[in-house]
Amino acid sequence: MNSGAIGLIETKGLVGGIEASDAMVKTSDVVMISKAYIGSGIVTVICQGEVAAVKSAVEAGTIAAKRVSEVLATHIIPRPHQELDKIISGKSVRSGRGTIPKSRTPKPAGSSAKASASSAKAAVEEKKAEKK
């Protein structure tokens, strides 16, 4: 995400989001960069371009979406910080959950089998100690 602006339209239902996206790209020089399913039927579509183009695209998209759906929110962010790209692309946040992804470090091969075998040995030794 370099310069320019991003525009967001949040609608109730996918049809409104698609209608908004269609109107945005047809009326202004913008590109669609993302869509997000928030939950409960809420969809957010995000476009990117120059500030003036994004403003007119969001206005056109809002009008179009209101014809077929409910528009819940619209927003324009001029000159977004590059860290927003991680959120929009989903690289640092799971989509729809708002939680940071779990660590992807693989466990050593056979570590669970070794752990269960050693705990079984410890249980056997404890029983032997109790009998004495």
N, C-alpha and C positions, 0 to 999 in steps of 0.2 A: 504494500500500500504506500505509494509514493506521495503525490500531491493531489490537489483537487479536493473533492468532497465525497462523502457517502450519504446516501439517502435511504431511510428505512420507512416502510409502511407495514403496519401490523393489522391483520384482518381476522375476522371470525370466519374460518373456513378456507380451504385451498382454492376454491373458485375465485373468491375475491382477490387472493394473492396473485393468481395467474392473470386475472383481468388487469390488475394494477401493473404487473410486470409488462404485459403487452403494451399498455398505454405508455408506460415510461420509455420503453425502447423505441416506440414508433414516433413519439413527439419530440424527443431530445437525443442529443449525442451522448448517451450513457450506455454502460454495459452492466448486465446483471452479474453480481459476484457471489450471491449466496441466497439461500432460503433456509429457514429454520422452522421446524415444527416445535412449538413451545409446549403444547399439551392442551387438552380440552378444546381442540379444534382451532387453536390460535396459530396463525402462520405469519411469519415475518419475512419480507422480501427486501433485499438490499441491492442498491445500484451504486455505481461509481462513475465519476466524471468531473468535469469542471464545475465550479460552484454554481454558476448561473444555470447550467444545463441540468444539474441535479435538482435545483429548486423548481424549475419548470416541470421536470419529470415527476417529482413527488406530487406537485399540484395536480397534474394530469392523471397520475395513477390513483390519487385519492378520489377524484371525481368519478373515474371509471369504476373503481372498486365499490363505491357507495351505491352504484346502480344495481349491483348483484349481491352485495354482502354488507356487513357492518365493519366500518373502519374503526379500530380501537385506538391507534396512535400513529403519528407520523413524526419524523425527526430528521434533521439535516445536520451533519457534522462537517464543517469546513476544516480542511487540513487535519485529518485524523492522525493521531500518533501511530507510529509503526507497530506498537505493541497490540493495537486493536486487531491487527491481522491474525494474531494467534487465537483470539476469541472468535472472530468471524469464521476462520477456517476450521475451528474445532480442534486445533493442535494442543491447546492447553486446558480445554474444558470439554467435558462430555456433552454432547448435544442433548438438550432438554432436561438434564439433571442438575447442572450447575455445580458439579463436583470435579475436583482435580483427579485426573486419571491415576489408577494404581500403578505402582512400579512394575515395569516390564522385565525385571531381572529374572532370568531363568534359574530354577532351583537346580542344584547339582543332581546328576543322574543317580537314582537309587537312594537319595537322601531320606525319603519317607520310608522305604523298606528297611534301611539300616536303623532308623529311629525306632520302628516298631519291633525289630528283632532285638535291639538292645534293651528296650523296655520289657520285653518278654523274658529275657535272661535275668534282668533285675528282679522280676516278680518271682521267678523260680528260685533264685538265691535267697530271697526274703522268706519264702516258705520253708526252705531247708534250714535257715537260721531259727525259725520259730519252732521247728520240730526238735531241735537240740536243746 
